[in-house]
Amino acid sequence: MNRRQALKKMFTTVVAGLLYPLLPKEDPIRSWAAPRPQKVDKKTALYQSHPEDGKMCMNCRHFIPPEGMSSMMEGRGQGTGGMNGAMGMGRMMEGACTIVAGPVSPMGYCRFYERKS
């Protein structure tokens, strides 16, 4: 390797190192291959903050629980008996949904409900 090739390689390495932090941190395949689907608004999803026929968001495969919810409800084997009212589970522990936009109550329901398998 001559001096010119060494300087060119060193310059390329320095520039790449400086530009690396500016690269997007998304999945490289997903970022260019397919646009991310837009979430549906609550009105379109027919979302309601209460269960319907025993179907509720916390049992849906699209529900994303808030941090700590699984440990509070499942890990300790405690029910939600004392979590009713204005500061009840519906407000205190809102999660998210892969389909519906905005915060979602674990006790809510919408037309996209699919039971977890």
N, C-alpha and C positions, 0 to 999 in steps of 0.2 A: 504494500500500500504506500503510495507516494504522499507527499505533504498535502497536496491539493485534495486528494480523496479523504485524508484524515480530517482536514479542516471542514470539508463539506459534511462529513458524517457527524462531527462534533456540533456543527451549527444546527443540523437537522434534529439532533437529540435535544439540544437546549430549547429550540422552538417548540418541539413536541411536549417537552416538560412544562413549559410555560402555558401552553394552550390546553393541556389536559384538564385543569380545573373548570374550564369553560364549557366542556362537553356536557350534553344533557345526561342526566342520571337515570333515564328510563330504560326499559328493556329495549335494546337496539332493534330487535325484530319488530316489536309492537309499534315503535315510534314511527316507522315508515310504512309498514305493511298494511295496517288497517286502522282507521280512525277509531277512537274509543267511543262506544255508544253513549248517547246523551241519556241522562236519567229522566224518568217520567215524573211530572209534577203530581202532587197528592190528589188533586181533583180528578185527573185522568185515571189514576190508579184506583179511584174510589176508596181511598184510604180513610179509615176511621180509627180513633184512638182506643177503641174497645174491641174485645174478641167477638167473633161471630161463629156460632155453633161449635164452640171449643177450639176454633182455629185462631191462633195468634202468632204475631211476628216472631216471638222467641222460639217457636217451634218450626219456623220456616227456614228453608235452605238459603234464602237470600238475605237473611238478617245478619248484621255484623254487630255483635254485642259490644257494649262499652267495656273498657278495661275494668277488671274486678268483678264483673257481673257473674261470670261462670263460677268463680270461687265462692261468691256469696251465696249463690243459689244451689249449685250442684255439689261443690266440694265439701261443704259443711252439712249438707242435707237439711238445710232450713227452708221452710216455706216462705210465702210472702204474706202470710195472714195479717200482720200488723202494718202492712205497707199500703194502706188505702187512704183516700182523701186527696186534698190538693197537693200535698208533697209526697204522694204515693209513688209506686213503682213506675207509673206511666210518665212522670215528669223527672223524677230523681235519677233514673238510669236509662235515659234515652240512648238508643244506638243508631245505627245507620242501615241502609239497605243497598244492595247492589243494583236495584232497579229504580226505586223511588227516591226522589231528591229530598234533602232536608233531614232533620232528626226524626227518628221513628221510635215510637213507644214499643217496648217488648210485649205489651198487652194489646197492641194495635192489630189491624187486619186490613188487607187490600185484596184486589182481584188477582194479584200475581202470587198468591200464597201457594207454596209447594212444601209439603211436609218433609222434614229432614229424613234422610234414609238411614 
